[in-house]
Amino acid sequence: MKVRDIEVGELIQETPTFRIYLGTAPDEREVFLKVAKTYEDNQPLIDEASTFSEMAIFGEQIARYEEEQSGRNSHYDWLFANLMKSFSEPTQGDRWINVFSVLDTEIGKLMQLQKLQSETEIDAKTSVWILGRLFKFYGFFELMGVDESEDSEFYTAEYPVFSPDNYFIGPERHRIICYNIPEKNLCSFANDEVKAVAKFVLDWLAVEDDPKEQEYKELLEGFVENGRERFEYAHRELYELVRELWGRSYYPFTYRDRGTLVWKTISKEV
């Protein structure tokens, strides 16, 4: 079946209000389509399209600023899906459809974060980049919440309510990609969301009897118990300890199936 020249493929996820299908754009690019189940379910997808558009615009602003200042790019645009099209489709009962692509990775190699966490355990170094990506993503909303007109540390941010159901993971390329933002909380402090993100990763973690891994686990437990005022602070604290313990370099996704002892890896192609 085709919708506006997009070949619609396999159904990969279903919620009470929408379905997600894999697809292929006319230029052969991989995409996925979110399709409202009924006409009455359109509004959440309309609202979501606005959110992802705002994120893309702000991400481009950050990239331009960074390029001008230092020639670097933090690639916040790798942390969320790229909205390509958003429309009401007459051939589908005027149901709303959002079409997304994913930058710098293949959609076919992505997995659902919640499903992978439920089936596997990960080692300490693998958990670092997952936690770091999630902290960085939430830090993006802190940047969006900064009011440059005020000479003050006080700010509010609209943090997405954390649920692992809203993310894909690309293990070999260290990708965590948000593809669903059903609701957000306007907060002056990040504590509760830091706790939720850290607990998800801590529950996934299997640590060895090693002093460095135990010290790292204690940091995660501190995040879970106390949170942090901002994700920016949590992100910085995480990598200060990681540099001290292990340094920073590429590390393959290292996991074992739950209930087993044999570690496996997924590495990027060289």
LUMKE-689361 format. One record per residue (C-alpha): x, y, z. Coordinates in steps of 0.2 Angstrom, whole numbers, plus 2048, in hexadecimal, padded with zeros to 3 digits. Example, Ala and Ser with C-alpha at 12.3 -4.5 7.8 and 13.67 -1.06 7.14 Angstrom:
BEGIN
83E7EA827
8447FB824
***
This chain:
BEGIN
800800800
8068127FC
801822805
8078327FC
8158287F3
81B820803
81B80D803
813807813
81B7F781A
81B7EE82A
8117F383A
81E7F4848
8147FC856
8027FF85C
7FB80A869
7E980E86E
7E981E862
7F681A854
7FF80D84A
81180E844
817807834
82780582B
82880D81A
83281280B
832824804
8338277F1
84682A7F3
8488197FB
84B82180C
84581781B
83781F824
82981A831
817820831
80C824840
7FA82283B
7EC827846
7E0819849
7D0823847
7CC835842
7C9839854
7DB834858
7E284184D
7E684F859
7F4846863
7FD844852
7FA85684D
80185C85E
81085085C
81485784B
815868853
821862860
82D859855
82D868849
832873857
83F86785D
84786784B
847879849
84F87C85A
85C86E856
861877846
863887850
86F87E85C
87987684E
87B887845
88088F855
88D882859
894882848
897895849
89E89485A
8A9884859
8A687B849
89F86C853
88E865853
88685C862
879854856
86A855861
861851851
86783F853
85D83D863
84B83F85B
84283984C
84184683D
83084B838
82F84A825
81C84C822
80C84F82C
7FB84E824
7E9848824
7E783A817
7D683A80E
7D9828808
7DA82281A
7CA82A821
7D383B824
7DE833831
7EE83D836
7FF836830
81083B836
81F83582C
830834834
84183182E
85082E83A
861836837
87282D835
86B81C838
86080F830
84F80D837
84F7FA833
85D7F8840
85480184E
84C7F785C
83F7FD869
848802879
83B7FB885
83B7EA87C
84E7E987C
84F7EE88F
8427E1894
84B7D388B
85E7D788F
86A7DD89C
8787E9897
8897EC89F
88F7FC8A7
898804898
88980188D
87D809899
888818899
88481D887
872819889
870824899
87B831891
870832881
86083388C
867841897
86D84A887
85B849880
85385088F
86085D890
85B86387F
84A868887
853872894
85C87C886
84B87F87E
84588588F
852892891
84C8A4891
85A8AE88B
8528BE890
8538BB8A2
8648BC8AB
85F8AE8B7
86289C8BA
84F8988BC
8478908AD
83A8848A9
83B87589C
82D86B895
834859897
82D84B88E
82583E89B
83283089A
82C81F894
83881388B
82A80F87F
82D820876
83F81C870
848811864
85A80B867
86780885A
8747FE864
8827FE857
883810854
87E816866
86E81D861
85F82186C
851829862
841830869
83282D85D
823831868
82083F874
80E83D87B
80F849889
81B855892
81D85D8A3
82186F8A6
82E86F8B4
83B87A8BC
84586B8C2
84985B8B9
84A8508C9
83B8448C5
8408418B3
85283E8B8
84D8318C4
8418288B7
84F8288AA
85C8228B6
8518148BD
84D80D8AC
86080C8A8
8648058BA
8577F78B8
85F7F28A7
8717F28AF
87B7E38B4
88B7E78BD
89A7DC8C0
8A37DB8D1
8AF7E98CC
8B27F98D6
8B08048C7
8A07FD8C2
89A7FE8D4
89E8108D5
8958138C5
88680A8CB
8868158DB
8858248D0
87581D8C7
86D8198D8
87182B8DD
8688318CD
8598268D1
85882B8E3
85B83E8E2
8598438D0
8628538CA
85B8648C8
8608648B5
8648568A9
8738618A4
87A85E8B6
87784C8B5
87F84A8A4
88E8538AA
8908498BA
88E8398B0
89C83C8A4
8A78438B1
8A78338BA
8A88288AA
8B78328A4
8BF82E8B5
8BA81C8B5
8BC8168A3
8C0825898
8B4828889
8B581E879
8AA81486E
8A4804877
8997F786F
8877F3875
88B7E5881
87C7DB888
8767CA88D
8657C288C
85C7C389D
85F7B38A7
86F7AF89E
8827B28A2
8897B4890
88D7C588A
88B7CA878
88F7DA86E
8887E4860
8957EF858
8957FC84A
89C7F783A
8AE7FE837
***
